[in-house]
Amino acid sequence: MITVRPAHPLDARDMAAILAEVIAIGGTTAITGEVDAATIRDWMQDAPQASAWHVAETEGGQIVGFQWIAPSTALPPEAADIATFAKPGHQGLGIGSALFSATCVAARALGYHWISANIRADNVSGLTYYQSRGFADYGRISGYRMANGLIVDKILKRYDLD
């Protein structure tokens, strides 16, 4: 059984391990640099107040995924950006569904009207995940240059909370 709770700085080590594994596999995230616990703690600490971070964990307390929403200068104030990461090999266990339920509650409480997902066009699992949550395409970024120099297209998806 998967449970979801707000993330806190003590979760940063496990969150960083998940993200580092996802980055090492490649092909699903635009984050390309090294991510460690200090980086995650900094992201959480520096996040605007209109942000929410959640972790998904097993009955035994193992963190198997995390998700956050935050405002973005690329979006209007009524929208938040979302990022989702599941531990490789643990997808399909309800992690994303559980995280998204908690995130929607938090987004409404923070006053957001919609959530934007910015997904690499070659990230089939990410596109499928957001589509299955009810996100609809609303735009595309062509020729996005990632920090490592790779150029990809990105699909913009939107989920209306109202």
N, C-alpha and C positions, 0 to 999 in steps of 0.2 A: 504494500500500500504506500502511495506517495502522499506526503503532506507538504503544504506550502506555508511558509512564514516569512515575515520581513527579514531581510538580510541585515547582518551587523558586521562590524569590522573583523570580528573573530572568524568569520566565514571566508575572509579574503584568500587565505591559503588554498582552500579547497576550490573556490571559484577560479582562482588563477590557474590551478592545475588543469581544470576542465578547459579553460580558454586556451592554455598553452597546447594542450593535446589537439584541440580543434584547429588551431593555427598550424601546427606541425603537419597535420593531415592535408590541409590546404583545400582550396576550392569552395569554401562556404562563407568565409568572413572577409571583410575588407580590412580587418585588423591584421597587420603583418609583422609588427615588431614583437620584441620580447615582453611578456606580461608576467609579473610576479605579484606576490601578495601586497607588496608596498604600492604597486601601481593600482591594483584594485582598491585598496584602502584610500589612496589619493583620489581616485575617481568618485568613490562614495562620499568622501569628505568634501570634495569640491563641487559635488552635484548641487544644482539649484534646489531651493526648498520645494519647488514644484516637481520633484522627482520621487520615484518609488522603486525600491529594489526588493526582490523576493528570491528566495532559494527554495528548491524542491529537494526533499530528503526522504530516504527510505525509513522504514520502521526502526532500523538500527542506527539511524542518525547520519547515514552517508549522504552527503550532498551530491545529487546527480544532475542538477541543472540550476540555472538562474536566469532571471529576466529583469530588465529595468525599463522604465520610461523616464523621459526627461524632455524639457523644452528644447527647441532648436532654433537658432537664428534663421534657418531656412524655412521655418514653418510659422504660420500665424499663432498668436498667443492661445487660441483655443485648441491647439493640436500639440501632441507629444510624439516624440520619436520612441521607438521600441527596439530593444535588442534581446535576443533569446539564444541561450546556449544550453545544450544537453550533452551530458557525458557520452562520448562515442561508445557505441555498443549498448546504450540504454534507451535509444529512441524507440518510440512505439509503445511505451509503458504508461502513457498518460501524463508524462512530465509536462509537456507543453500545454496540454489542456488545463491541468491544475494551475500552472503558473499564470496562464492567460486569464483564468477566472479571477484570481486574486488581483491581477494587474488591472482588469476592467473596474473592479470595485475601487481600487486606489485612484485610477484615472478620473472616475466620476467624482470622488471625494475631493480631488485636487482641482476640479472645475473644468476638466478637458471635455471637449465635445467629440473629438475624434483622435485616432491614433494612426501614425504613419510608420510604415515599415519600408526601409530602404534596403533592397536585397540584390545581391549580385545576380545577374541574369543567368549565369551558369550554375547557380546554387539551386538545383532542382528540389532538394529536400526542403530548403527554406521557403521556396515559392509554394510548394505543396502545403507546408505547415500553415503559412499565413492564409492561403486560399481556403484551407479547411476550417479556419477560424471565422471565415466570413469576410476577409479583406478583399477589396476590389481594386483592380489596377486604376491608377489615376495619372500616371506619368512615367517617363523614362529618362534616364541620364545616359547619354551615349558617350563613349570614350572616356570614362572616368579613370584617371591615373591613380593607382594605389601607391602607398608609400614605398613599396618595393619596385615600382616602375611598371608593374603589370597593368595593362589597360583592359578594362572590362566595361560592359554596360550594366546599368542598374535599373531594376524595376521598382517603381514606387507604388505601394499598395496602401489602401486606406480602410480603416474600420470605424464606422460611425457609432458612437456610444449612445446617441439620442434615439 
